[in-house]
C-alpha cells in the first residue's frame, strides 16, 4: 500500500527550483585539520567523465588519457550497476554499494515512506542527507581526520552522517574549466594540515553531447577531446607540485543510440488509476496505489502478454546480477513492477517527443552500457590491462590507497582490484 505525492506538489517544487540563483562560491567547513599521522598519506584524484563508454577514449582520440594510463592501469571495461544511470552509479562508485542497497535507485524515483519524489534537478532533495545510504568515501575520509574536497559528485552537497567534504562546490555549469583546475591546484598547495588527500572531479560534457547528438557524432568526439585536453592540463598543473598523486578516471555508464521512430508509449495493461508511474525513458517503475497483490500480479501477467520490445519484471524476479530484487530494495523505493525496454526502443509516456539521440539506463549487461576505468600514479603498477569488473570495487581500492579502514559491509571487494597496486 502506497500513499502518493500530488502533481501540484511536484509542480511547486519544479517552479521553486527554477527560481533559485546559482551559487558558484567555494564552500569550506571551518576548523578541520588533517591528523598529524595522516599528513604523509598519498593523494587520490577521482575523476568522472560522465557517459564515457569503454571504447570511446580510443575511438575518439583521448590522447592524454591513453598516454597517462599507459603508465598505469587500463580496464577493458567497468560494468555499471543497474540501472545504468548517472546518479545511482556515481553514488555506487563512492559507497561500494549497489543502488538498491544505498537508496538512489534511479535518477527519479518515489519514496512511499516519505511520500516524496527524488529528482536530480530538485536541489532540496539533492541536498537532503536522508535520501543517501552508505558511507561515501569523503565521509569515511573525514571521519578519520583525512581531509577531502569535491569539485562535484553526487551526494557531496548533502550532510551525510553529519559530514560533507571539507572543501566543495554546489553543482553548477558557470565555473570555467580553467578555474576548476586552478581550484584543485590551490587545494593541493594548502599547508599539510589543511590539504585534502581525496579530491573528486566531475565532467558532464561527454554525456550531454552524446544525449543530444548520439554516439558517432562529431559533437561527442569534440566533447571527449575537450575533457581529455582538460585532464592533460590538470595533470600538468598538479605535477608541478611534486606530490604523490594517484589518478583514477571512471565513467558512470556507457551510451547507445536510439531510434526516434521506436518509441514505446504507456502500455495498455497499465491502469494509471491503480498505478503511479514516474516518467522514465529506459525503465518504468509501476507503484501500486493501495492495490492488492492480486492486482499487481494480474497487471504483470497482462504486461507479459502485451509486451513488445520491452520486458516486464516483478520486483522479486529481476535478474540476479542486477542486485535489484525486492529483497535488495532496502529503502522500499523501487516499483512493484519494472519495465525495461530493449534498445533502440525506449519509453516516452509524456506528450512531448524526445529529441535525444543517445540513451543509457538499460540493462547493465549490454555492451553499449559499459563504462571506463583508467588509473595511474605511484600506487599503481605500470602498463597493465585488466579484465572488466563491477564498479562497486572502486571504493575499497581508494580506501586501500589512502589507508582508510572500515568495519561495515559493502558490496565491493578489495581482492578484485588489489592486484593493480604495487
Protein Blocks (a to p, Z undefined) as FASTA:
>chain_A
ZZdddfklmmmmmmmmmmpccdfbdcddehiacdfklmmpccddddddehiafklmmmno
paklmmmmmmmccdfbdcdddddbfklmmmmmmnopafklnopabfbdcdfklopacdfk
lmklmmmmklpgcjdfklmmmmnopacddehiehjlpcgehiacfbdcdddfkbcfklmm
mmmmmmmmpcfklccfbdcdddfklmmmmmmnoghiaklmmmmmmmmmmmmmmmmmmmmn
opacddddddfbdcddddfklccdddfklcfklbccdddfkbccdddehiafklmmmmmm
mmmmmpghiacddfklgcfklopafklmmnopacfbdcddddfbdcdfbfbdcfbfbdch
iafkbmklpccdddedjkbcehiacddddfklmmmmmmmmnopacfbdcfbdfklmmmmp
ZZ
